[in-house]
Amino acid sequence: MNPLLRWAGSKRKLLHELRELAPHSYKRYIEPFAGSAVLFFDLLPSKAVLGDLNAEVIATYLSVRDDPLDVARHLYSIPQTRDAYYLMRQLDPTGLSNSQRAARLIFLMKSCFNGVYRTNRSGVFNVPLGNRFFTLPSVSALESASEALQKVELITGDFSASIATASDGDFVYLDPPYSDSTRFRGEYSYQGAFQCADLERLIDTCKIISGKGAKVLLSFKECDSVCDSLPDWKIKRLDVSRSVAGFAGSRRSAREVLVYNY
Ligand SMILES: C[S@@+](CC[C@H](N)C(=O)[O-])C[C@H]1O[C@@H](n2cnc3c(N)ncnc32)[C@H](O)[C@@H]1O
């Protein structure tokens, strides 16, 4: 199944490798950095936890889960025009109904520059219109997503909240933003953007849940700190061409690693 959201940093290009590496059986699927949740929508696990620091992402999944037809009604009422884009962009999502809030995010991400989610310091989405309007999800895609999300626990907040639920036999897929570096700074610019200290926290947490018996798969840009910090884990290195930040207009080839403990 295709994801609902267009999302810079999505692992669409690595889906084949991720699918191959995912364990064949597990109790629950846990994805604490969900974004467009490409792997979740591909595996369609029967029990799952999806988390994200971005409240708009989780609010969208909640609304689609609970009322896909109402989300569709609002989504298709938004004209695919420049004026509508900037009107939607300046709305305060917390003042909208659940369905309007979801429709707004789906529309903005399908229309914005490079599918980048970026906000100003006050948390207001500020990405300009992209060069075309991508096709919106169909009613049946929204209904299928709703079905896939029925048995999913949705958590807004830092990864620590959703990871805390991991235990023996769970599969945890971790796809954090690249941590702060001059080259990739700005990929997720909003309050609480992922920093080096967050990466250290994440690695410590990986060790804890691994000790509890969870199967953990971490995708990240290739860097010594991650691989050296998990010396007993397996590593698969991949070359991927990806769009970063967007605002330098850059599409670069980057080396990514998949690090896993099973
Ligand atoms: C690389 S994207 C994940 C992409 C996802 N795998 C996909 O297929 O679309 C990283 C996600 O982590 C979220 N995020 C950033 N910092 C976070 C944090 N401290 N805790 C939880 N989520 C965070 C971002 O909002 C973003 O959606």
The ligand as an ORCA input file, in Angstrom:
! r2SCAN-3c Opt
* xyz 0 1
  C      13.310     10.391      8.277
  S      11.679     10.823      8.814
  C      10.903      9.268      8.873
  C      10.485      8.866      7.521
  C       9.677      7.588      7.502
  N      10.480      6.414      7.770
  C       8.969      7.447      6.170
  O       9.014      6.374      5.587
  O       8.378      8.428      5.734
  C      11.913     11.192     10.497
  C      10.660     11.533     11.283
  O      11.038     11.693     12.648
  C      10.266     12.734     13.237
  N      11.023     13.190     14.421
  C      12.010     14.113     14.506
  N      12.507     14.169     15.763
  C      11.818     13.255     16.485
  C      11.861     12.834     17.840
  N      12.721     13.355     18.717
  N      11.028     11.850     18.244
  C      10.113     11.312     17.366
  N      10.013     11.684     16.071
  C      10.856     12.640     15.637
  C      10.079     13.740     12.128
  O       8.916     14.493     12.365
  C       9.960     12.837     10.892
  O       8.625     12.552     10.603
*
